[in-house]
Amino acid sequence: MKYGTWTVSSYDPAAAEALCRAGLSPITAAVLCSRGYETPGQAHALLATDNPLSDPLALLDMDKAAARVRRALEGGEHIAVFGDYDVDGITATCLLTEFLRERGGHVTSYIPARMEEGYGLNEIAIRALHDKGVQLIVTVDCGITASSEASLCRQLGIDLVITDHHECKASLPEAAAVVDPHRKDQPLPHIELAGVGVAFKLAAAIAGEQDKLLDEYCDLLCLGTVADVMPLTGENRTMVARGLHALSSPKRVGVAALLRECAAGRQAVNAGTIGYTLAPRINAAGRMGAVEVATELFLTRDKARAAELAAQLCKLNRKRQDVEAGIYAEAVSMLPAGRHPEAIVLSSESWHQGVVGIVASRLAEEYSCPTFLICLDGDKGKASSRSYGGFNLFHSLEVLSGLLESYGGHELAAGFTIRRERIEPFREEILRLSGEFSRSDACNRALSVDCEIPARLLTLSNIAALDELEPCGAGCPRPVLYMRNLTITDLTEVCGGKHLRLRLSNGRESWGAIFFSTDARRAGVSQGDLVEIAYTPQINEFRGARSVQLNLIDIRPDEASRAALLNEQAYYRQFLNGEALSRAAVDALLPERQDFVVVWKYLRASAVRGVVLEDFGCLCRKIARFAAQPCSFGRTRMCLDVFAELGLLQITQRPKLVRIRLLPGARKADLEKSVILNTLRKQKAGSNYGSESGIV
């Protein structure tokens, strides 16, 4: 299991039928009803892609920002558009740069070098721009925490206009204008915009209109909004829908070249194409210290140059993948053995600052906890963090700001700098905060599943009709469906073990399935297992043939197996705690001689270089198939503990896997000498035998 628990919603069949009569397909109707959109009016309001755009001047200080930039244009001042090195920041920088240049502006675009300057407005950049004669700096997707940098701008005689969308601190930088939808004094309702969205609003305020401007820049708006995981509702939905339409026939030569280079233009471009194909390649430029490749790609009008730049981006992305794999492997090896972590805080001098964020995201999802990865350089470290379960990163960094040199970001992703000697106190405090949060009602580590639908609805036409939900993303995600009582009839690791391909059957029908970014061991499954799945259906096209494919979000043993496992885990904890055991507990834990034989034979047969590394539940199921007899968690665990006690093997409990190392030269051991086994036998004999409830 990837997620600890699943929350499976349900729907009213009558309401779903009403949505079908209103023109929606059966699966779409079921999903919308499970999300609370039960009437045609509610459904169409959610899915509408013609929502009106909000007034740019509704954002505080937008009038001041637009007026200052207009004055710079009219006076021929040298303007710098200062951005960030992710997709949102790159598209925002290119949008405003192009907009101002087309209106005669003398504009320099500037995105800081990630390794040398770090995130956001900084002294190195400000002084360099001052030396070039820049009179006005306009930030996009950054700057909201740059108070000292704003002070330096004033000292040097540079005016500063800040546009950002990140969380604000209690006090704002002193600038000519500070535009941010998250300003604490911003009148309600808050406008949820990406950094590129705020930059677009500034351009619209300067131009005095939005609709024509939206047609011109909807491609960049779409890329930045989707990549930054903004809610695809309201005006964001309008912007993204318009952008996806434009991307189907891109006018920007750089976008067209990138689509060709990564073969993403063969089918209709949707939000998933951006999130999984385009965004990683654009981000790779900033991550690998070559952000100028991406900015030039979006600004160039030379087709040949665009093709070269797109090829460079894809090459950078492949390099990023290799670096990421190395950091991930090292980080996993550094995790402490034993129980699941409340939070992950790791540091290293060898990690690449541009890549740790994506590794942190992967670890946060895989280990279901907030993750902080710190790149050390001398006596300081720069960190990237990712949230899980609703843990508010920005708030936690505010609370611990006394331990930090600087910090910024938002609820789900944040960065900070910290002195080396403060990392351990920071780790202790983050573990405390995360632990308190995980025990609160606010924590939600469950996978949200829309609903279970009848297997008969999984037709090509119904799955194709799920495009009714597009654009899908935050606020309107792709459907996650539920299916039970499936047997894994085939299982293969593909792409060098990166992904898991399965065949699943309910006895009447079977489906091909793919589980990305995992292997059989991490998924905890093997061929023959009876399982339940959370999945998103899609249409797979291969050599002209179209078939239904299930994209797995998670997979777990069937309900009966899970219930038995939980019971026996509870019995095992009682035994470790020295509690009196009930009759049922002793029967579940006490192995017979044949159990020892079977477990030992399986370990000897399956160990690779003397080691077995498995999800424990999967290990039990494999032993059962190996021996063609039932194999429970409780008895298997006690067999292993006895073997370890007698010096035959070593057990290391990792957060999601158990590592069993057979000791070289270990000979047969006398089970009668096991304290563990004799303790259980005494309980069975009744000298210390508890009642069924475990109470003496």
Rosetta blueprint (number, residue, H / E / L):
1 M L
2 K L
3 Y L
4 G L
5 T L
6 W E
7 T E
8 V E
9 S L
10 S L
11 Y L
12 D L
13 P H
14 A H
15 A H
16 A H
17 E H
18 A H
19 L H
20 C H
21 R H
22 A L
23 G L
24 L L
25 S L
26 P H
27 I H
28 T H
29 A H
30 A H
31 V H
32 L H
33 C H
34 S H
35 R L
36 G L
37 Y L
38 E L
39 T L
40 P H
41 G H
42 Q H
43 A H
44 H H
45 A H
46 L H
47 L H
48 A L
49 T L
50 D L
51 N L
52 P L
53 L L
54 S L
55 D L
56 P H
57 L H
58 A H
59 L L
60 L L
61 D L
62 M H
63 D H
64 K H
65 A H
66 A H
67 A H
68 R H
69 V H
70 R H
71 R H
72 A H
73 L H
74 E H
75 G H
76 G L
77 E L
78 H E
79 I E
80 A E
81 V E
82 F E
83 G L
84 D L
85 Y L
86 D L
87 V H
88 D H
89 G H
90 I H
91 T H
92 A H
93 T H
94 C H
95 L H
96 L H
97 T H
98 E H
99 F H
100 L H
101 R H
102 E H
103 R L
104 G L
105 G L
106 H E
107 V E
108 T E
109 S E
110 Y E
111 I L
112 P L
113 A L
114 R H
115 M H
116 E H
117 E H
118 G L
119 Y L
120 G L
121 L L
122 N L
123 E H
124 I H
125 A H
126 I H
127 R H
128 A H
129 L H
130 H H
131 D H
132 K L
133 G L
134 V L
135 Q L
136 L E
137 I E
138 V E
139 T E
140 V L
141 D L
142 C L
143 G L
144 I L
145 T L
146 A L
147 S H
148 S H
149 E H
150 A H
151 S H
152 L H
153 C H
154 R H
155 Q H
156 L H
157 G L
158 I L
159 D E
160 L E
161 V E
162 I E
163 T E
164 D L
165 H L
166 H L
167 E L
168 C L
169 K L
170 A L
171 S L
172 L L
173 P L
174 E L
175 A L
176 A L
177 A E
178 V E
179 V E
180 D L
181 P L
182 H L
183 R L
184 K L
185 D L
186 Q L
187 P L
188 L L
189 P L
190 H L
191 I L
192 E L
193 L L
194 A L
195 G H
196 V H
197 G H
198 V H
199 A H
200 F H
201 K H
202 L H
203 A H
204 A H
205 A H
206 I H
207 A H
208 G L
209 E L
210 Q L
211 D H
212 K H
213 L H
214 L H
215 D H
216 E H
217 Y H
218 C H
219 D H
220 L H
221 L H
222 C H
223 L H
224 G H
225 T H
226 V H
227 A H
228 D L
229 V L
230 M L
231 P L
232 L L
233 T L
234 G H
235 E H
236 N H
237 R H
238 T H
239 M H
240 V H
241 A H
242 R H
243 G H
244 L H
245 H H
246 A H
247 L H
248 S L
249 S L
250 P L
251 K L
252 R L
253 V H
254 G H
255 V H
256 A H
257 A H
258 L H
259 L H
260 R H
261 E H
262 C L
263 A L
264 A L
265 G L
266 R L
267 Q L
268 A L
269 V L
270 N L
271 A H
272 G H
273 T H
274 I H
275 G H
276 Y H
277 T H
278 L H
279 A H
280 P H
281 R H
282 I H
283 N H
284 A H
285 A H
286 G H
287 R H
288 M L
289 G L
290 A L
291 V H
292 E H
293 V H
294 A H
295 T H
296 E H
297 L H
298 F H
299 L H
300 T L
301 R L
302 D L
303 K H
304 A H
305 R H
306 A H
307 A H
308 E H
309 L H
310 A H
311 A H
312 Q H
313 L H
314 C H
315 K H
316 L H
317 N H
318 R H
319 K H
320 R H
321 Q H
322 D H
323 V H
324 E H
325 A H
326 G H
327 I H
328 Y H
329 A H
330 E H
331 A H
332 V H
333 S H
334 M H
335 L L
336 P L
337 A L
338 G L
339 R L
340 H L
341 P L
342 E L
343 A L
344 I E
345 V E
346 L E
347 S E
348 S E
349 E L
350 S L
351 W L
352 H L
353 Q L
354 G L
355 V L
356 V H
357 G H
358 I H
359 V H
360 A H
361 S H
362 R H
363 L H
364 A H
365 E H
366 E H
367 Y H
368 S L
369 C L
370 P L
371 T E
372 F E
373 L E
374 I E
375 C E
376 L E
377 D E
378 G L
379 D L
380 K E
381 G E
382 K E
383 A E
384 S E
385 S E
386 R E
387 S L
388 Y L
389 G L
390 G L
391 F L
392 N L
393 L H
394 F H
395 H H
396 S H
397 L H
398 E H
399 V H
400 L L
401 S H
402 G H
403 L H
404 L L
405 E L
406 S E
407 Y E
408 G E
409 G E
410 H L
411 E L
412 L L
413 A E
414 A E
415 G E
416 F E
417 T E
418 I E
419 R E
420 R H
421 E H
422 R H
423 I H
424 E H
425 P H
426 F H
427 R H
428 E H
429 E H
430 I H
431 L H
432 R H
433 L H
434 S H
435 G H
436 E H
437 F H
438 S H
439 R L
440 S L
441 D L
442 A L
443 C L
444 N L
445 R L
446 A L
447 L E
448 S E
449 V E
450 D L
451 C E
452 E E
453 I L
454 P L
455 A H
456 R H
457 L H
458 L L
459 T L
460 L H
461 S H
462 N H
463 I H
464 A H
465 A H
466 L H
467 D H
468 E H
469 L H
470 E L
471 P L
472 C L
473 G E
474 A L
475 G L
476 C E
477 P L
478 R L
479 P L
480 V L
481 L E
482 Y E
483 M E
484 R E
485 N E
486 L E
487 T E
488 I E
489 T E
490 D E
491 L E
492 T E
493 E E
494 V E
495 C L
496 G L
497 G L
498 K L
499 H E
500 L E
501 R E
502 L E
503 R E
504 L E
505 S E
506 N L
507 G L
508 R L
509 E L
510 S E
511 W E
512 G E
513 A E
514 I E
515 F E
516 F L
517 S L
518 T L
519 D L
520 A H
521 R H
522 R H
523 A H
524 G L
525 V L
526 S L
527 Q L
528 G L
529 D L
530 L E
531 V E
532 E E
533 I E
534 A E
535 Y E
536 T E
537 P E
538 Q E
539 I E
540 N E
541 E E
542 F E
543 R L
544 G L
545 A E
546 R E
547 S E
548 V E
549 Q E
550 L E
551 N E
552 L E
553 I E
554 D E
555 I E
556 R E
557 P E
558 D L
559 E H
560 A H
561 S H
562 R H
563 A H
564 A H
565 L H
566 L H
567 N H
568 E H
569 Q H
570 A H
571 Y H
572 Y H
573 R H
574 Q H
575 F H
576 L H
577 N L
578 G L
579 E L
580 A L
581 L L
582 S L
583 R H
584 A H
585 A H
586 V H
587 D H
588 A H
589 L H
590 L L
591 P L
592 E L
593 R H
594 Q H
595 D H
596 F H
597 V H
598 V H
599 V H
600 W H
601 K H
602 Y H
603 L H
604 R H
605 A H
606 S H
607 A L
608 V E
609 R L
610 G L
611 V E
612 V E
613 L E
614 E E
615 D L
616 F H
617 G H
618 C H
619 L H
620 C H
621 R H
622 K H
623 I H
624 A H
625 R H
626 F H
627 A H
628 A L
629 Q L
630 P L
631 C L
632 S L
633 F H
634 G H
635 R H
636 T H
637 R H
638 M H
639 C H
640 L H
641 D H
642 V H
643 F H
644 A H
645 E H
646 L L
647 G L
648 L L
649 L E
650 Q E
651 I E
652 T E
653 Q E
654 R L
655 P L
656 K L
657 L L
658 V E
659 R E
660 I E
661 R E
662 L E
663 L L
664 P L
665 G L
666 A L
667 R L
668 K L
669 A L
670 D L
671 L H
672 E H
673 K H
674 S L
675 V H
676 I H
677 L H
678 N H
679 T H
680 L H
681 R H
682 K H
683 Q H
684 K H
685 A H
686 G L
687 S L
688 N L
689 Y L
690 G L
691 S L
692 E L
693 S L
694 G L
695 I L
696 V L
